[in-house]
Amino acid sequence: MTLGLAARKRHPQVPRRHGEGGKSHLTVFEGLAALSLDALSSVAYGPESIVVVLVAAGTGAVTAMLPITLVIAGLLAVLVVSYRQVIAVHPDGGGAYAVAKKDLGRPVSLLAAASLIVDYVLTVAVSLAAGAASLASAFPALSGHLLAVCLIALALITAVNLRGIADSARVLMLPMALFILSVIGVIVVGLFRSHPAATVGTHQSFPAVEALGLLLVFRAFAAGCSALTGVEAIANAVPTFRRPRVKRAQHTELLLGFLLGALLIGLALTTHRHHVVPRGGVTLLAQLTAGAFGTGWLYYAISLIVTIVLGIAANTSFGGLPVLMSLLAKDDRLPHLFALRSERPVHRWGVAALAVLAAALLIVVGAETQRLIPLYAIGVFVGFTISQIGLVRHWIAQRPDGWVSRVLVNGVGGVLTAVAGVVLLATKFLAGAWIVVLIVPLLMLLFSRIERYYTLIGDKLALTEAPPRPTPSPSLVIVPLGRVDAVAVSAVAAARSMGDEVVVVAVFDDPAKADTLRAEWRRWDPGARLDIIDSPEHSVVHPVVHYVERISRDGRQIAVLIPQVEPLRDRYRLLQSQRGILMAGLLSAHTDVVVCLHTIRLKV
């Protein structure tokens, strides 16, 4: 015990900064709130998508909803098992991209990354647009301001995620819990009722325009598979969980699968029991809610909860896409700034990029949900299929215990998701899915060009043999100043410790001020030469840059030390002169000198 204490005293740990440690990462329930709302909220439109397709064969065809939902639930089980395996094999996150990079090669990994990025951006746009439309249904005055509602909600979600994924999860846990309890209540009460308590919406007739054939069943299956979007988000964001990360992420994936499967089957059973078909002006879930609880305050409360959760389901993308972009940046396929993390930890550049892309998409389509739906879910099914095929390759190559059963599970899952993806693309191609087919290759080309650039830079910087020993050379430190004060004292002292010779450069447009500085300099005599530049154009930065360019031609090692005063408070930062930052940028762009920023902190 004594030796342990002594060892700890000799090797003290660095204290953690604010936001570091376990509290900035996700627990199982926080992970469910932060990364699964997209999947869970899809029960508000997934079952309805099946019914809308089936009624083309008449209202009697809606009875096929239950077996189709059971097949989708089976596919969900396969996906949950598969993504639990992905989490174990790729604990650094990345999902389908990580699987493809390891087992399927570079082109397929680029396809997976591009597809996931498209899907994540669409998830944000669709969730916000659907939430705004649902809110406008309850408050018609907002119907003309859907885009503004979406952009305000996007700004709020972005601000919360910039504080950290754990902070966003804590904010979302209550709405998630209320949503799950509400839907469970609708299912349980609806199943026990002999007939609906109330009917909402206007009656619509659905004459049979086609037979209930295999193609229609496939279309209904593919449409219902939109309820599976978001299942991959947990595997993409494993690093955001608390340790042990793999186990927590796997538990979260399993809990998501159980809840989503139970809600989908429960809603299908309730729909089947009361023979619910689409009605004008309301959603299928709203009909089931009215059938269970009537049209009193509980009906409006649940409708509002569904609206809120549909809107904040966009948070799933903010948990998954920044991690994926950081992995792409580490692989030299996106700018390296996307790999940077703040101390909370947050990939803030990824969060900001997602917000900008989603905002641009919402503005282009005017926040109209129906213009986004044809683009939705195709990208995620590409990711589903790639991850399944990649796992099949992984098990065949590694051959662990039970590898044959794993190959069968992933193989069946890959076939089902591939079928769903092809049907989705075929049925939605002319409605707008062609845009995804265009954007995905363009993103792949962008990744390739960025990767080629980094490879070129790496080749140019590489050394073929050991470099010679550096030889010391005369050095000059240039300090731009304007007067003799505490800043000048600190800057000149720092400059004299850096180089053999120090030159202070001052720029004036008034000869009287220049003479005053010369007199003050002679009285101080700090051991540094003073050069004064006359600038009739009232410019300061460019004369200094030109001076440095001229001096640097003699081959000496030159450094420019630019003093900067730190503001007393962050809120005063905009009041500080930005001249030093501008000068540093110009010097870096136009010269090869070393540029140093010397910060002077004032005491309050």
N, C-alpha and C positions, 0 to 999 in steps of 0.2 A: 504493500500500500504506500509506504514511504517513497519507494523508488518510483512508483507511478506518479505521485504528486510532484516529486522532483523533476521527472521528465516533462510533466506538463508545464512546470515553471520555466524549464529551459527552452521549451518550444511552445510559446503561447500561440493560441489560435487568433487569426485575424477576425475581429468582430464583424458580424454581418451588417450590411447596410439595410436601410429600410426597403422592404419588398422582397428581400432574399429569404431563402429557407422554405420550409414546407408550407407555410401559410399562403405563399404566392402560387401554389400548385393546387390541383384539384383532388378532392375526395371522390368516392364513387357517385354520391348523390349530386355533388357539384358538377361532376363530369356529365351526368345525365342532363342537368339543366343547361350547361354551357354548350354541349356538343350533340344533343339528341332531340332538341325541340323541332328541328326540321322534320325528322322522321316521325316523331309523335304527333305533330300537328297535321301530318299528311292524312290522318284518319278523317279530317274534315272535308277532304276532296277526293281521296283515293277510292273509297267505296262508291261515291257518286259517279266517278269516271266509269266504273264498270256498268252501272245501271244505265247511264246515258248511251253507251254503245249498245247494250242489249235491247233497249226499247225499239231499236230499228227493226227488230223481229216481232214487235208487238209487246204489250204489257205482260203477256204470259211468259215471255222469254226471261223475265227478271228472276224467275226461279233458279236460273243457272248461276245467279250471283254467288250463292253459297258454295257450290263445288269449286267455282273459280277462285273464290277467296281462300278456300282450304288449300288449293294448289299454291297460291301466292304465299300463304302462311308457311307451307312446306319449303318454298324457295327461301323465305325469310330465315327459317331454321338453318338451311344450308349456308346462307350468307353469314349468319351469326357464328356458326362453327368455323367457317373459313376465315373470317376476320379475327376471330380469337387466335387462330393459327398465325395469321399475318402479324398480329401484335407480338406473339412469342418469337417469331423468326426475325422481325424487323422492329426492335424496341425503340429505334430512333425516329419512328414515324414515317410518313410518306405513303402508306397504304399501297395502292396499285402501282404507283411510281416506283417505290422501293422494290416491290416484287419484280416488276418488269426489268428494272436496271440490273438486278442480280441474276435473274433466270431467263429472261427473254431477249436481252440485248438492247443496244442503244436506240434504234428506231422505235421499237415498241414502248420503251420507257418515255420517249418524247411524246408519243401518242397518248400515253396514260396521263402525263403531266398536263398536256394541252386540254384534254377532255375534262380533267378534274377542275382546272382553272375556269373553263367555260361554265361548268356546272355550278361551281361555288358562286360565281358572279351572278348567274341566273337565279340561284337560290335566294340571294339577297333581294334581287329585284322582284321576283315572283312573290316572296313572302310579304314584302312591304306593300306591293300593289294589291295583293289579296286582302291584307289587313285593312288597307285604306278603303277598298271597295266595301268590305263588310261593315266598317264604321260608318260609311256614307249611307248604307242601307238603314241603319238605326237613326242616323242624323242626316236627313236629306240635304240640309244646308251646306254640307261639306262636299256634295257631289261635284261641284265645279272647282274644287281645290284639291283634287286627289294628289297631284304632283307635289304641291306644297306640303301636304300631310306626309307623304313618303319621304321627302327630303329632310323634314324636321325630325322624323323618327330615325332616319339614317344617321343624322348628325348626333342624336342622343346615344344610339347604340355604339357608334364609333367612339364617342367620348368615353363611354364606360369601358370599352375594350382597350382603349389607350392606357387606362389605369391598371389593366391586368385581367387575364382570363378568369382568375379566381374571384375578382371583384364583380365581374359580369355574371358569373355563376350564382353568387349570393343574391344578386338583384333578381335573377330569373327563377330562383327556386320556388317562391310562393306562387307566381303565375302558373308554373309547370304543375305544381301539386294541385292547384284549383282546377286546372284543365283536366288532368287525369281523373280526379274525383268526380268532376262533372260528367265526363263521358261514361265512366263506370256507372254513375247514377242513372244516366239515360238508358243504358243497356239493361241494368238489373230491374228497374221499375218498368221499362218497356216490355221485358220478357214476361213479367208477372201480370201485366194488364191483359185482359181478354180482348179489349179493343182500344184504340187510341183515345186519349183524354180530349184531344182537340185536333183540328186539321187547319193547317195554315197554307197560304199560297193559292193561286188560281188553278182551276182544273185545265189539263191539257190532254188532247187525244193523241194516241200514238198508233196509227194504223201500221200494220206490218208491211214494210217496204222491201224486206229481204228475209230469207229463211235463216233459221238458227243453225247455220252451218259451221264447219270447222274454222273458216276464215273469220267469221264474226266472233267466235269464241276466242280465237287468237288475239283479235283486236281488243276485246274486252279484257283479256288477261294482260296484254301489254299496257292498256290504259290504267288498269288497277295497280300495276307494278310501280306507278308513280308514287304509291304509298311507301315504297322501299327507299326512296331517295333520302340520304342522310345516314344510312346504316354504316357507310364507310368512314364517316367523319371521326369516329373514335380512334380507329386504326391510323388515321392520318396525323393525329395529334397526341400520340403516346407521351412525348416529352413534357406535356403540360400537366401530367398527373403527379401526385405525390409518390414517394417511394413506399413500397415496391411498385414501380410504375406499371410493369407488365401485368401483375395480378390485379391491380386496381382497374386498369383499362379493360382487361378481360371480364372482370365482374360487371363493369358498366355496360359492356357490349351484351353480356348475357341478360342483364336486367332490361336493357332496351328491347332486345328480341322478345322477351317474355311479355312485357307490357304492350308492345306494338302488335304482336300476334294476338294477344287476348282481346285488345280493342277492335282489331279488324274482324275477327271471327264473331265477337259479340255484336257488333253493328250489323254484320251480315245476317246473323240469326234474327235480330230484331226487325230488320228490313223484310226478311222472308216471312216472319210470323204475321206482320201486319200488312203484307203485300204493298209496301211503299213504292211509289213510282215518282219520277220527277214531276214537280208542279211549278208553275210560273212564279217568279219573284222570291223564291226561298231555296235554300240548299237542302239536300237530303238530311244532313245532320240537324238542321232547324226543324224539319218535319218530325224527326224522331224525338227531338226535345219536347216539341209541343205535344206529341203523342204520349210521352211519359209524364209530363208535369203540367200540361195545359198551357195557356197563354198568359199566365200571371207574371208576377215579378221574377220568379225563378227562371222562367223562359228567357226574359230579357237579360237577367244576370249571366246565365250560361252563354247566351249569344255574345255578350260583351267580353266574357272570358275567352271565348273562341277567337274573337276578333283580335284581342290583345296578343294571344299566343301565336296566331298566324303572322302578326306583324313582327314579333320578336324572335320568330323562328329563324330570321336572318342571322341571329347570333351564331348559329352552327358554323357558318362560313368563316366568321371571324376567329373561331377556334381552330379550324382546320387549314384554311388557305395560307395564312402567314407562316405556319410551320412548313408546309409544302414548298412555299417560295424560298424559305431559308435553305432547304435541302437543295433546291435547284441552284441557288446562289453558291452554295458550297461545291457543287459540281460544275461551276463555271458556266451555267446555262441561263442565269439571270445576273444582273448587276450585283456585286458583292455587298452593297449596302443592305440588301434584303436579308442578309445573314446576321446583321447587327441586332443585338438585343439590349433593351434597357434593363435596369437593375430589378425590375419588378418580378419576373422578366416578361417583356413584351417585344415581339417583332413589330415595332411601330411602323416601319416602312411598309411592311406587308399589310398591316391594318389600314394604313392610309391609302395604299394602292387599291385595295379592295373597295374602300369607300368611294374613291374617285371613279373607278370603273362602273360600280353599281349606279352611282348618281348619273353618270353619262348615259347609261342604258335606259334608266328611268326617264330621263329628259327626252331621249330619242323616241321612245314609244309613248310618251305622254302618260306614263303610269297606268296604261291599260293592260289589265291582266291577260285578256284574250290574245293580245299581240305577243305576249311572252310565253304562253303555254305551249305553242308548237315547238319552241326551242328547248323546252325543259325536259329533263330526265334522260335525254339521249347520251349526253356526256357521261353521266354516272353509270349507265349500263355498259358503256365501253370500259370504264374502270372496273366494274364488277367482273366482266368477262376476262379482262387481262389478269386480274388478281387470281381468278380461279385457274386459268391455264398456267400461270406462273407457278402456282402451288403444285399443280400436277407435275410440272417439270422438276420442281424442288424435291418432291417425295420420291420420284423415280430416281433422281440422282443420289439422294442421301440414303434412301431405303431404311428408315428407322423402324422400330417395332410397330406393327399395324399399318404399314405404309400402303398396303393394297386397299384397305377400306377407306383411307384418306384420299387416295387417288380416285376411287369411285365417287365419293361425296363431292369432291371438287370438280370432277369431270361432269357429273350430272348438273351441278350448279352452273358450270361454264356453258353447257349446252342450253339450259333454260334461260340464262341471262342473255346469251347471244341471240336466241330466238326472239326474246322480248325486245332487245335493242333493234334488230332488223325490222320487226313489225312496226315499232315506234317510228323508225326512220322512214319506212315506206309509206305509212299512213299520214305522216306529218310533213313529208318532204316539200310538197307544193304549198303547204300552209305556212312555211317559214323555216322548216328544219334545214333547208339548203344553206341557210346562213351559217349554221354550226359546221356543216360539211366544208364550207369555205374558210371559216375562222380557224378551225383546228389545224389544218396544214400550215396556215400563215404563222400560227404560234410555234409550230414545230420548226419552221424555217427561222423564226426569230431566235429560238433557243440555239439552233445550230450556228447561226451567225455570231451570237454572243460567245459561244464556246470556241469558235474558230478564232475570234479576236483574242481571247485570253490565252489560247494556245500559241498564237503568234507572238504575243507579248512575252510569254514564258520562254519561248525559243530565243528571242532577242536578248533576254536577260540572263540566260543560262551561260555558265562558264565551262569551257572545254578542258581547262587545266587550272592548276592552283594559281590564284592571282598573286602579283608581286606585293612585297611588303610596302604599305603606304609610307611615303617620305614626307616629312614636315615641310611646309612652305610658308612664306610670310603671309600673314593674315591681316585683314582690315575689317573693322566693324564700323558700320555707318549707322548713326542714330538720328532720325528726323525729330527735331524739337522746335518749339516756338518761343519759349521763355525759360528763365531760370526759376525753378520752383522745386517742390518735393519730387515731382515726377522726373525732372531732369537729374536730380541728385541720384535717385534710384537707378535710372536708366544708364547714366554714364558709369556708375559703379559696376553694374552688371556687364556693360560692354567692355570695360577695362579688364575684367576677369576672363573674358572670352577671346581676346585677340591681342596681337602685338601693337597695333595702331588703332586709335579710335578717332573718327571724324564725326562731328555733329553738323547736320545740315539743317538750315533754317530757310524758309521761303517767305519773302515779304513783298508787298506792293507799295509800301510806304517807307521811304528812306529814313525818316525820323525814327520809326520803330526799329529799323535795322541798326541804326547808330546806338540806340538805347541798349539793345541786346549785346552789341560789341563791348560797350562799357561795363555791363554787368558781367560779361564773360571774363574780361581782364581782371576785375576785382575777385572773381571766384577762382580762376586759374585751376581747373580740374585736371590738367594734364592731357587735354584732348583738343585737337584743332577744330576751329569753327569756320565753316564755309557758309556764306549767305548767298542765296540765289534771288535775283531780282525777278519778280513775276508781275509785269504790268497787267496780265490778263486775269489777275485775282485767283489764279489756280494754284493749288498747293500740291496735290497728289502727282500730277503728270510731270512737273518740274523735278520732283524727287526721283521719279522713275527714270527720266532721261539722264539725270545726274549719275545714277547707279549704273545705267547702261554704258555711259561713257567711261566711268572709272573701272568697270569690270573688264575692259578690253586689254588691260596690261597683264592678265593671266594670274593675278593673285587670287587667293581664296578669300572671298568676300562674304560677310554676313550682314544683314540689315536687321537691326533690333528696333522693333516698333513698340513703344510704350502704350498700354491701354489701361485706363482707370476703370476698375470694377465698380459698378453702381452700388450705392448703399443698400438698395432693395431691388428685387427682381422687377418690380413694377416701374422702376425708374430706367430700365434698360433702354427703352425707346428714346429717352432724353439724352443718352450718351451719343457722342459723335461717332459715326461709323466710318470716319475717314481712314482710320488705321486698317480696318478690315478690307476696305476698297484698295488701299495701297498694297497690302499684302497679296491680294488677288492679282493685281496688275503686275507686281514684281515676279510672282510665280509664273505668270503667263508669258512674260516677255524677257525674262533673264534667267540665268542659271545660278544666281546667288542663293545663299541660305537665308530664309526668312524666319525670323523669330518674333513671337508676340510676347512682350514682357508685361505681365499683369501686375498692377499696383492696387492693392486692396486697402480701402480706407476704413478706419475704425469708427463705429457708430458713436 
